[in-house]
């Protein structure tokens, strides 16, 4: 397939107990992944928003090879921003 890089062997073979016990010692700026941090309603909403046939992909012309890379940047350290998805 022409790949040049692969994930290291230890990436998918980690000790879950040890990872949970040491998670608070992860240095700032290092990527984190958390399971179960979204409510079921929020997870369902995100699944609908990014489903294969969701409007997001059409509205962003994602299938067009000329679209190129795009990203949304949100300040995570700032005050929370309201969103229709987040309101109760």
KOLKE-565678 format. One record per atom (N, C-alpha, C): residue in three letters; x, y, z. Coordinates in steps of 0.05 Angstrom, whole numbers, plus 32768, in hexadecimal, padded with zeros to 4 digits. Layout:
N
    aa      u      v      w
   ALA      X      Y      Z
...
// end
This chain:
88
    aa      u      v      w
   UNK   8010   7FE8   8000
   UNK   8000   8000   8000
   UNK   8011   8019   8000
   UNK   802A   8017   8002
   UNK   803C   802E   8001
   UNK   803F   803D   801B
   UNK   8038   8031   8032
   UNK   803C   803F   804B
   UNK   805A   8043   8052
   UNK   8060   8059   805E
   UNK   807C   805D   8066
   UNK   807F   805B   8084
   UNK   806A   805D   8094
   UNK   806B   805C   80B1
   UNK   8056   8049   80BC
   UNK   805A   8040   80D4
   UNK   8047   8030   80E1
   UNK   8047   8037   80FF
   UNK   8032   802F   810D
   UNK   8032   8033   812A
   UNK   8045   8020   8137
   UNK   8052   8029   814C
   UNK   8064   8018   815B
   UNK   8055   8000   8168
   UNK   8063   7FEB   816D
   UNK   8056   7FD3   8179
   UNK   8049   7FD9   8193
   UNK   8053   7FEA   81A3
   UNK   8048   7FF0   81BE
   UNK   802F   8001   81BD
   UNK   8029   800D   81A6
   UNK   8012   801F   81A5
   UNK   7FF8   8011   81AB
   UNK   7FF4   7FFA   81A1
   UNK   7FDB   7FEB   81A5
   UNK   7FDE   7FD5   81B9
   UNK   7FF5   7FD3   81C6
   UNK   7FF9   7FBE   81DB
   UNK   8002   7FCB   81F4
   UNK   7FEF   7FD9   8201
   UNK   7FF6   7FE7   8219
   UNK   7FE6   7FDC   8231
   UNK   7FF0   7FE0   8248
   UNK   7FE5   7FD6   8261
   UNK   7FCF   7FEA   826A
   UNK   7FB6   7FE3   8267
   UNK   7FA0   7FF5   826E
   UNK   7FA1   7FFD   828B
   UNK   7FA6   7FEA   829D
   UNK   7FA8   7FF1   82BA
   UNK   7FBD   8006   82BF
   UNK   7FD5   8001   82B4
   UNK   7FEB   8013   82B7
   UNK   7FE5   802E   82AB
   UNK   7FD9   802E   8293
   UNK   7FD2   8048   8286
   UNK   7FBF   8058   8297
   UNK   7FAB   804B   82A3
   UNK   7F97   805A   82B3
   UNK   7FA5   8065   82CC
   UNK   7FB7   8055   82D8
   UNK   7FC4   805E   82F0
   UNK   7FD7   8075   82EC
   UNK   7FE2   8077   82D4
   UNK   7FF6   808C   82CF
   UNK   7FEC   80A2   82BD
   UNK   7FD2   80A2   82B6
   UNK   7FC7   80B6   82A3
   UNK   7FCA   80D3   82AD
   UNK   7FCB   80D7   82C7
   UNK   7FCE   80F3   82D1
   UNK   7FEA   80FD   82CE
   UNK   7FFD   80EB   82C8
   UNK   8019   80F4   82C5
   UNK   8021   80F9   82A8
   UNK   800E   80F8   8296
   UNK   8014   80FE   827A
   UNK   801B   811B   8277
   UNK   8032   8121   826A
   UNK   803A   813D   8268
   UNK   8026   814E   8258
   UNK   8024   8167   825F
   UNK   8013   817A   8250
   UNK   801C   817C   8233
   UNK   8009   817D   8221
   UNK   800F   817F   8205
   UNK   8010   8164   81F7
   UNK   800E   814F   8206
   UNK   800E   8134   81FA
   UNK   7FF1   812C   81F5
   UNK   7FEC   8120   81DE
   UNK   7FD1   8118   81D6
   UNK   7FC6   8104   81EA
   UNK   7FAD   8106   81F1
   UNK   7F9F   80F4   8203
   UNK   7F87   80E8   81F5
   UNK   7F7F   80D1   81FC
   UNK   7F66   80C5   81F3
   UNK   7F57   80BA   820B
   UNK   7F3E   80C0   820C
   UNK   7F2D   80B7   8222
   UNK   7F14   80A9   8218
   UNK   7F0E   8092   8224
   UNK   7EF6   8084   821D
   UNK   7EE0   808C   8231
   UNK   7EC7   808E   8227
   UNK   7EB1   8093   8238
   UNK   7EAE   80AF   8242
   UNK   7EBB   80C3   8235
   UNK   7EBA   80DE   823F
   UNK   7EA2   80EE   8235
   UNK   7E95   80E4   8220
   UNK   7E7E   80F2   8215
   UNK   7E64   80E4   821F
   UNK   7E50   80F4   8224
   UNK   7E36   80E8   822B
   UNK   7E2C   80D8   8213
   UNK   7E1B   80C5   8218
   UNK   7E0F   80B6   8201
   UNK   7E01   80C8   81ED
   UNK   7DF4   80DD   81F7
   UNK   7DE6   80F0   81E4
   UNK   7DFA   80FF   81D3
   UNK   7E10   8109   81DF
   UNK   7E24   8117   81D0
   UNK   7E31   8105   81BB
   UNK   7E38   80ED   81C3
   UNK   7E44   80DA   81B1
   UNK   7E32   80D4   8199
   UNK   7E18   80D0   819F
   UNK   7E05   80CB   818A
   UNK   7E03   80E3   8177
   UNK   7E03   80FB   8182
   UNK   7E02   8113   8171
   UNK   7E1B   8115   815F
   UNK   7E32   8110   8169
   UNK   7E4A   8110   8159
   UNK   7E4B   80FB   8144
   UNK   7E40   80E3   814B
   UNK   7E3F   80CE   8137
   UNK   7E2D   80D5   8120
   UNK   7E16   80E3   8126
   UNK   7E04   80EC   8111
   UNK   7E12   8102   8100
   UNK   7E1F   8115   810D
   UNK   7E2B   812B   80FF
   UNK   7E41   8122   80EC
   UNK   7E50   810D   80F3
   UNK   7E66   8104   80E2
   UNK   7E61   80E8   80D5
   UNK   7E48   80E0   80D4
   UNK   7E41   80C7   80C6
   UNK   7E49   80C9   80A9
   UNK   7E4C   80B2   809C
   UNK   7E55   80B1   8080
   UNK   7E44   80C3   806E
   UNK   7E2A   80C3   8073
   UNK   7E18   80D3   8062
   UNK   7E0F   80EE   806D
   UNK   7E1D   80F7   8082
   UNK   7E17   8110   808F
   UNK   7E1C   8128   807D
   UNK   7E0D   813E   8081
   UNK   7E0F   8156   8071
   UNK   7E2B   8162   8074
   UNK   7E39   815E   808A
   UNK   7E53   8169   808F
   UNK   7E66   8165   8077
   UNK   7E66   814C   806D
   UNK   7E79   8145   8058
   UNK   7E71   8152   803D
   UNK   7E57   8154   8037
   UNK   7E4F   8161   801F
   UNK   7E54   817F   8021
   UNK   7E4D   818B   8037
   UNK   7E4F   81A8   803B
   UNK   7E6C   81B1   803A
   UNK   7E7F   819F   8041
   UNK   7E9B   81A6   8040
   UNK   7EA9   819C   8026
   UNK   7E99   8191   8014
   UNK   7EA3   8186   7FFB
   UNK   7EBA   8173   7FFF
   UNK   7EB7   8163   8014
   UNK   7ECD   8151   801D
   UNK   7ED5   813D   8008
   UNK   7EC3   8134   7FF7
   UNK   7ECA   811F   7FE3
   UNK   7EDA   812B   7FCC
   UNK   7EDB   8145   7FC9
   UNK   7EEA   8151   7FB3
   UNK   7F08   8151   7FB9
   UNK   7F18   8145   7FA8
   UNK   7F35   8144   7FAE
   UNK   7F42   8160   7FAE
   UNK   7F35   8174   7FA3
   UNK   7F40   818F   7FA3
   UNK   7F3A   819E   7FBD
   UNK   7F29   8193   7FCF
   UNK   7F22   81A0   7FE8
   UNK   7F3B   81A4   7FF9
   UNK   7F4C   8190   7FFB
   UNK   7F64   8192   800C
   UNK   7F5E   8190   8029
   UNK   7F72   8193   8039
   UNK   7F6F   8190   8056
   UNK   7F63   81A9   8062
   UNK   7F51   81A5   8075
   UNK   7F46   81BC   8084
   UNK   7F43   81B2   80A1
   UNK   7F42   81C5   80B3
   UNK   7F3F   81BF   80CF
   UNK   7F31   81D5   80DD
   UNK   7F24   81CE   80F3
   UNK   7F18   81E2   8104
   UNK   7F29   81E2   811E
   UNK   7F30   81FA   8126
   UNK   7F41   81FC   813E
   UNK   7F30   8209   8154
   UNK   7F2F   81FC   816B
   UNK   7F20   8207   8182
   UNK   7F32   8209   819A
   UNK   7F32   821F   81A6
   UNK   7F43   8224   81BE
   UNK   7F38   8213   81D5
   UNK   7F47   8200   81DF
   UNK   7F3D   81EE   81F4
   UNK   7F41   81FA   8210
   UNK   7F52   820D   8212
   UNK   7F57   8219   822D
   UNK   7F44   8230   8233
   UNK   7F35   823A   821F
   UNK   7F23   8250   8223
   UNK   7F09   8248   8230
   UNK   7EF8   825C   8233
   UNK   7EDD   8257   823E
   UNK   7ECD   8245   822B
   UNK   7EBC   8234   8235
   UNK   7EAB   8223   8224
   UNK   7E9A   8234   8211
   UNK   7E98   822A   81F8
   UNK   7E87   8237   81E5
   UNK   7E6D   8227   81E3
   UNK   7E56   8235   81E1
   UNK   7E3D   8227   81DF
   UNK   7E39   821D   81C3
   UNK   7E2A   8208   81C1
   UNK   7E24   81FB   81A7
   UNK   7E09   81EF   81A9
   UNK   7DF9   81EF   8194
   UNK   7DDF   81E2   8195
   UNK   7DE1   81C5   819E
   UNK   7DF6   81B8   8198
   UNK   7DFA   819C   81A0
   UNK   7DFE   8199   81BE
   UNK   7E0B   81AE   81C9
   UNK   7E13   81AD   81E5
   UNK   7DFD   81B6   81F8
   UNK   7DE9   81C5   81EF
   UNK   7DD5   81D0   8200
   UNK   7DC3   81BB   820B
   UNK   7DB9   81BF   8223
   UNK   7DA6   81AC   822F
   UNK   7D8C   81BA   8233
// end
